[in-house]
Amino acid sequence: DASIAAQVLTKVLVPVAPEAPVARTDGGAAAAGSGSAAASSGAASSSTGPAAPKVEPPKKTIAVSGHPDALKVDPKFETFDSFIRNRRYDTAALPGSQRYVSGQITKGGMIKLPPAMSIKQQPYRHIDTLSVINVPEMENFIGYWQGDLLEHGMQRLGWMYGYYLEDNNYDEGCRAVLEGIYEPPQEMIGEIAQHKDDPRKDSVDRVMEACGLECIGWIFTTLLLDDDQLLSPLEIQRIGRLQNEFSTDLHFTKYRLSKFVSCAIRPDASAGGAPCLNPFMVSDQCCAMVRDGILTESTDRKHCVVREAKKNELISDFLVESKPTKKLLTDFFIVRVNDTAPKKHQRMFIHAKFPRENRPTQPQRGRDDLKKYFRNVPSNEPSWSRYADFHLLLYIAQEMDESTAIGIAECIRDRKEIPEGTQMLINSMVQ
C-alpha cells in the first residue's frame, strides 16, 4: 500500500489499490458518490442540429480473460499516455495544439479562408479517477450547502487540495486524491457561486505545499438541469477557463494539458433528491475554443454557441457530422471522471472538526474555536495528529503567522512531533 510519505515526499506516481464508490450518508448530506447514469441531453436529433454523443459514466476496468494482470481499456475513454503511445507520441494533431485563428478580409487582397473544424467527443482523458480520501471534509461541504444554503437558493464553491497518483486500474492511468476543500470569499447568488478576489489564496497554496499538496480542482453546487443534462453551457465555459488557467507543459511531450478536476454537486432525482458528486473535465478542444475566444455566452441552455464574426472577419466553420453549425451540444465537450472512496489509505488530516473559513452563516469565532477544538481532540494522540486538521492549519496561518503553519504542516506530512516551542505558544492561546 502507498504510504503518506511515499505520496507526498517522492513526488512520483505511487501505485494504489482499487477503491469502492463513496456511499451516501443517512443524514442526507451525501458523501461523494457516483452520479446517476444520466442520458445525455439532445441524444435524439432535433431541429437545432445533429444528435450529440451519448455521455455515460465510465465503466469499470476488468482483467482480460486469461491474463489476470492485464487491464482492459475503458471503452469510453483511453488514458492520455496510452492514447499518445499508440500514436508514437505525436501531439501535433491534438486539439490543444490547434489555434482557432480567424481570417481578415482586406480590400484588394487575397482571402485566406480559415479551415473548417470538426467537433468530436474526446477519446482520452487526463484524469481517470477522483479519490475522495477525506470523506468527512466532503460531507461537511455538502451538508453546509444542503442544510444552510439550498433553501435560500444559494450556491457554494471551494478549491480542492490533494495530490496525483498512478491509477493502476488503467493502462498508465492517473488519479487525483482529495484531502481538503478551501472555501474562498464568494458571491453565492446565481446559477453558480462566484469567487471574489482572495488575498489569502497564495498563503493557502504555500501552507498546503508544505503538506505536499496542491490545488487539484474545484467543487461547486448547483441545481438539477433540465432533461438530465450533465453540464450547462455556462459551466462548460467556466470549467474550460479554469483548466486553461491550471494547465502546464511539463508533460514529457511538452503538450500543454490540464489535470484540473471539476466536481458538480447536484440533487439526484433517482436518489430522492439527495445531493450527489459528479466529477468532470472538459475536452482539450473545448479548452482551445475558450482560449481563443470562439465561444460566446448566450441564453441557450443546451448548446455552447460560436460567436458571430466581426466586421471583415472570417471564422472557421464548425462541423458536426459534416454539417456546419454554430450551436454545439454540451455533451460533445464533456469528459466523465470516476469517483471513489478509499479502502485502506490513511488520510493526511486525521480531524475535520475546525470551523470552515468564509462561511457567512457559520463565522469563525477566533480563540473560542481554538479552545473548543483542542478540548475535543484526545490529549493522548501524537502532537502531529492533534494538529492534523486542514482548516486548523489555515486558521493558524491567518491568525498567527504563515511560517508557524508551514512548520506544523511539515510535521503533519512527515508524521513527526510538533516542536515544543510551537506547542507552548498555541497552548498559551487556548488556556
C-alpha positions in Angstrom: 0.0 0.0 0.0 1.1 3.6 -0.6 2.2 5.3 2.5 1.7 9.0 3.3 5.5 9.6 3.0 5.5 8.0 -0.4 2.6 10.0 -1.6 3.7 13.4 -0.6 7.5 13.3 -0.4 8.6 11.4 -3.5 6.5 13.5 -5.9 6.3 10.4 -8.2 3.3 8.3 -9.2 2.6 5.8 -6.5 0.5 2.6 -7.3 -2.7 2.3 -5.4 -5.3 -0.4 -4.9 -8.8 -0.4 -6.4 -11.4 1.5 -4.4 -15.1 1.3 -3.9 -17.6 4.1 -4.7 -18.4 6.6 -1.9 -21.6 5.7 -0.1 -24.2 8.4 0.8 -24.7 9.1 4.4 -28.0 8.6 6.1 -28.4 12.2 7.1 -29.0 13.3 3.5 -25.7 15.2 3.3 -24.3 12.7 0.9 -20.7 12.0 0.7 -19.1 11.7 -2.7 -20.9 9.2 -4.8 -21.2 8.4 -8.4 -24.0 10.3 -10.0 -26.8 8.6 -11.8 -26.1 7.5 -15.3 -27.8 10.4 -16.9 -28.8 10.2 -20.5 -27.1 13.0 -22.5 -29.2 16.0 -23.4 -30.0 16.1 -27.1 -29.4 12.4 -27.6 -32.0 12.4 -30.3 -31.9 14.6 -33.4 -33.6 18.0 -33.1 -34.2 20.9 -35.4 -31.3 22.8 -33.9 -28.6 20.4 -35.1 -27.3 16.9 -35.2 -27.5 14.5 -32.3 -24.9 14.6 -29.6 -22.9 11.6 -28.5 -24.3 9.8 -25.5 -22.2 10.6 -22.5 -22.2 7.7 -20.0 -20.4 7.1 -16.7 -17.1 5.4 -17.4 -17.3 1.6 -17.0 -15.0 -0.3 -14.6 -11.8 -1.7 -15.9 -11.6 -5.5 -15.7 -8.8 -8.0 -16.3 -8.7 -9.5 -19.7 -9.7 -13.2 -19.7 -6.7 -15.5 -19.4 -4.4 -12.6 -18.4 -5.2 -11.7 -14.7 -2.6 -8.9 -14.6 -3.7 -7.3 -17.8 -6.1 -4.3 -17.9 -8.9 -3.7 -20.3 -9.0 -0.2 -21.6 -12.1 1.8 -20.6 -14.5 1.5 -23.6 -15.4 5.2 -23.4 -12.1 6.9 -22.7 -8.4 5.9 -23.0 -5.8 7.2 -20.7 -3.9 10.1 -22.3 -0.5 8.4 -22.2 -1.9 5.2 -23.6 -3.6 7.2 -26.4 -0.5 9.1 -27.5 1.7 6.0 -27.1 -0.4 4.3 -29.8 0.2 7.3 -32.0 4.0 7.3 -31.5 3.7 10.3 -29.1 2.8 12.7 -31.8 0.8 15.5 -30.3 0.9 18.0 -33.2 -2.6 17.0 -34.4 -4.2 17.0 -30.9 -6.9 19.7 -30.3 -4.8 21.5 -27.7 -2.1 22.1 -30.3 -4.6 23.8 -32.7 -5.2 27.5 -32.9 -8.6 28.7 -33.8 -7.5 31.8 -35.7 -9.9 33.9 -37.7 -9.2 35.4 -41.1 -9.4 39.0 -42.2 -11.0 40.4 -45.3 -8.8 43.1 -46.9 -9.7 45.3 -49.8 -7.9 44.2 -52.9 -6.1 41.4 -51.1 -6.4 37.6 -51.3 -8.7 36.0 -48.9 -7.4 33.0 -47.0 -10.3 31.1 -45.5 -9.7 29.6 -42.1 -10.0 25.8 -42.1 -13.2 24.1 -41.0 -13.1 22.3 -37.7 -14.9 19.0 -36.8 -16.5 18.8 -33.4 -15.9 15.4 -31.9 -16.1 13.8 -28.5 -12.6 13.4 -26.9 -11.5 9.7 -26.9 -9.0 10.2 -24.0 -8.8 11.8 -20.6 -6.1 13.3 -18.4 -7.6 12.1 -15.0 -9.3 8.8 -14.7 -10.4 8.8 -11.1 -11.0 11.2 -8.3 -10.5 9.6 -4.9 -12.2 11.3 -2.0 -9.8 10.2 0.7 -11.1 12.8 3.3 -14.8 11.8 3.3 -15.7 14.0 6.4 -14.4 17.0 4.5 -16.7 16.3 1.6 -19.7 15.5 3.9 -19.2 18.8 5.7 -19.1 20.9 2.5 -22.2 19.2 1.1 -24.0 19.3 4.4 -23.5 23.1 4.8 -25.0 23.7 1.3 -27.9 21.3 1.9 -28.7 22.5 5.4 -28.0 26.2 5.3 -28.0 27.5 1.7 -30.2 25.4 -0.5 -33.5 26.6 0.9 -32.4 30.2 0.2 -31.4 29.3 -3.4 -27.7 30.0 -2.6 -24.8 28.1 -4.0 -21.3 27.3 -2.8 -17.8 26.6 -4.2 -14.5 25.5 -2.9 -10.9 24.8 -4.2 -9.9 21.1 -3.8 -6.4 20.3 -2.5 -4.7 17.0 -2.8 -2.2 15.2 -5.0 -1.9 12.9 -8.0 -1.1 9.2 -8.1 -0.7 6.5 -10.7 -4.1 4.7 -11.1 -3.1 1.1 -11.9 -6.8 0.3 -12.7 -6.0 1.7 -16.1 -3.1 1.5 -18.5 -0.9 4.4 -17.5 -3.8 5.9 -15.6 -3.8 8.9 -13.3 -5.8 9.5 -10.2 -6.4 12.8 -8.2 -6.7 12.4 -4.5 -8.8 14.9 -2.4 -7.5 15.8 1.0 -9.2 19.2 1.8 -11.5 21.9 0.5 -10.8 25.6 0.9 -13.8 27.8 0.7 -12.8 31.3 -0.6 -14.8 34.5 -0.2 -17.6 34.3 -2.7 -20.9 35.5 -4.1 -23.4 32.7 -3.5 -26.3 34.1 -5.5 -27.0 32.8 -9.1 -26.6 29.6 -11.0 -23.0 29.1 -9.7 -21.2 30.8 -6.9 -18.6 33.3 -8.0 -15.3 33.6 -6.1 -14.1 37.0 -5.1 -10.6 38.4 -5.0 -8.8 36.4 -2.3 -5.6 37.8 -0.8 -5.3 34.5 1.3 -5.1 32.2 -1.7 -1.4 32.4 -2.2 -0.8 31.7 1.5 -3.1 28.7 1.4 -1.1 27.4 -1.6 2.1 27.7 0.3 0.9 26.0 3.5 -0.6 23.2 1.5 2.6 22.8 -0.5 4.4 22.2 2.8 2.0 19.3 3.3 2.9 18.0 -0.2 -0.5 19.1 -1.6 -1.6 21.3 -4.5 -4.9 22.6 -5.9 -6.2 19.7 -8.0 -9.6 21.1 -8.9 -12.7 22.9 -7.7 -16.1 21.8 -6.4 -19.4 23.7 -6.9 -23.0 23.2 -6.0 -25.9 23.8 -8.4 -29.5 22.7 -9.1 -30.6 19.9 -11.3 -30.5 20.7 -15.0 -33.3 20.0 -17.5 -33.6 16.8 -19.5 -30.9 15.0 -17.4 -28.2 17.4 -18.8 -24.8 16.8 -17.3 -23.3 20.3 -17.6 -24.8 23.6 -18.7 -23.1 25.8 -21.4 -22.1 28.3 -18.6 -20.5 25.5 -16.6 -18.7 24.2 -19.7 -17.1 27.5 -20.4 -16.1 28.2 -16.8 -14.5 24.8 -16.5 -12.7 25.4 -19.7 -11.3 28.7 -18.4 -10.1 27.1 -15.2 -8.5 24.2 -17.0 -6.6 26.7 -19.1 -5.6 28.6 -16.0 -4.3 25.5 -14.3 -2.6 24.0 -17.4 1.1 23.1 -17.8 3.5 22.0 -20.5 5.5 19.8 -18.0 4.4 16.6 -19.8 7.4 14.9 -21.4 5.9 15.6 -24.9 5.6 19.3 -24.0 1.9 19.1 -24.9 0.0 21.7 -22.8 -2.6 19.9 -20.7 -4.6 20.3 -17.5 -5.4 17.8 -14.7 -7.8 20.2 -13.0 -10.9 18.3 -12.0 -14.4 19.9 -11.6 -17.0 18.4 -9.3 -20.6 19.3 -9.6 -22.8 18.7 -6.6 -26.4 18.4 -7.7 -29.6 16.8 -6.3 -30.0 13.3 -7.7 -33.6 12.6 -8.8 -33.0 8.9 -8.7 -32.0 9.1 -5.0 -34.9 11.2 -3.9 -33.2 14.5 -4.4 -30.1 13.6 -2.2 -27.0 15.6 -3.4 -24.5 13.6 -5.4 -21.0 14.3 -6.6 -20.2 14.2 -10.3 -16.6 14.7 -11.4 -16.0 16.1 -14.9 -13.4 17.7 -17.1 -14.0 19.3 -20.5 -12.1 18.3 -23.7 -8.9 19.8 -24.9 -10.9 21.1 -28.0 -13.3 23.0 -25.7 -10.4 24.5 -23.8 -8.7 25.6 -27.1 -12.0 27.2 -28.2 -12.4 29.0 -24.9 -8.7 30.1 -25.0 -9.1 31.6 -28.5 -12.4 33.3 -27.8 -14.5 31.3 -30.1 -17.4 30.6 -27.8 -19.8 33.3 -26.5 -22.3 33.5 -23.7 -25.9 33.1 -24.6 -29.3 32.3 -23.2 -29.3 28.9 -24.8 -29.4 26.3 -22.0 -28.3 23.3 -24.0 -25.7 24.5 -26.5 -22.4 26.2 -26.5 -22.7 28.9 -29.1 -20.0 30.0 -31.6 -19.7 33.8 -31.6 -20.6 35.8 -34.7 -17.8 37.1 -36.9 -16.9 40.8 -36.5 -16.8 43.2 -39.5 -14.3 41.9 -42.1 -13.6 38.8 -40.1 -13.9 35.2 -41.1 -14.4 32.4 -38.5 -13.9 28.7 -39.2 -17.0 26.6 -39.9 -17.6 24.1 -37.1 -18.8 20.8 -38.4 -20.9 18.3 -36.5 -21.4 15.1 -38.6 -20.1 17.0 -41.6 -22.7 19.8 -41.2 -21.8 23.3 -40.2 -23.5 24.7 -37.1 -23.0 27.4 -34.6 -24.8 25.6 -31.8 -22.8 22.8 -30.2 -24.5 20.4 -27.8 -22.6 20.4 -24.5 -22.2 16.7 -24.4 -19.6 16.9 -27.2 -17.2 18.6 -24.7 -17.8 16.5 -21.5 -15.2 14.1 -20.2 -16.5 11.9 -17.3 -14.2 11.0 -14.4 -14.7 8.1 -12.0 -15.1 8.9 -8.3 -14.2 6.5 -5.4 -13.7 6.4 -1.7 -10.6 4.8 0.0 -10.5 1.3 1.4 -7.1 1.2 3.1 -5.4 4.5 2.7 -4.9 6.8 5.7 -5.9 10.4 5.0 -3.4 13.1 5.8 -5.7 15.2 8.0 -6.9 13.0 10.9 -9.5 15.5 12.0 -12.1 17.6 10.2 -13.6 19.5 13.2 -12.3 23.0 13.0 -14.9 25.6 11.7 -14.5 26.4 8.0 -13.4 29.8 6.7 -15.5 32.4 5.0 -19.0 31.0 5.8 -21.3 33.9 6.4 -23.9 31.8 8.4 -21.2 29.9 10.4 -18.5 32.5 11.1 -15.3 31.5 12.9 -15.1 32.8 16.5 -11.3 33.1 16.9 -9.8 31.7 20.0 -13.1 30.3 21.2 -13.0 27.9 18.2 -9.3 27.1 19.0 -10.2 26.2 22.6 -13.2 24.1 21.7 -11.2 22.2 19.0 -8.4 21.2 21.4 -10.9 20.3 24.2 -12.5 17.8 21.8 -9.2 16.3 20.4 -7.8 13.4 22.6 -4.8 14.6 24.5 -3.1 11.2 24.3 -2.7 11.5 20.5 0.7 12.3 19.0 1.2 16.0 18.7 1.2 16.0 14.9 -2.2 14.1 14.9 -3.8 16.7 17.2 -2.9 19.4 14.7 -3.8 17.4 11.6 -6.9 19.4 10.5 -6.9 21.2 7.2 -8.8 24.2 8.4 -6.9 24.5 11.7 -3.7 24.9 9.6 -5.3 27.7 7.6 -6.5 29.4 10.8 -3.0 29.3 12.3 -1.6 30.8 9.1 -4.0 33.7 9.2 -4.2 34.4 12.9 -0.6 33.7 13.9 1.8 33.6 11.1 2.4 31.6 7.9 5.8 30.2 8.9 4.4 28.6 12.1 1.6 27.0 10.0 4.2 25.7 7.5 6.3 24.2 10.3 3.3 22.4 11.6 2.3 21.3 8.1 5.7 19.7 7.6 5.4 17.8 10.8 1.9 16.5 9.8 3.3 15.5 6.4 6.3 13.6 8.0 4.3 12.3 11.0 6.8 13.7 13.5 6.3 15.6 16.7 5.5 19.3 16.7 8.3 21.4 18.2 7.8 22.0 21.9 8.1 25.8 21.5 5.2 25.8 18.9 3.0 23.7 21.2 3.7 26.1 24.2 2.8 29.1 22.0 -0.5 27.6 21.0 -1.3 26.2 24.4 -0.9 29.8 25.8 -3.7 30.8 23.4 -6.2 28.1 24.4 -5.8 28.4 28.2 
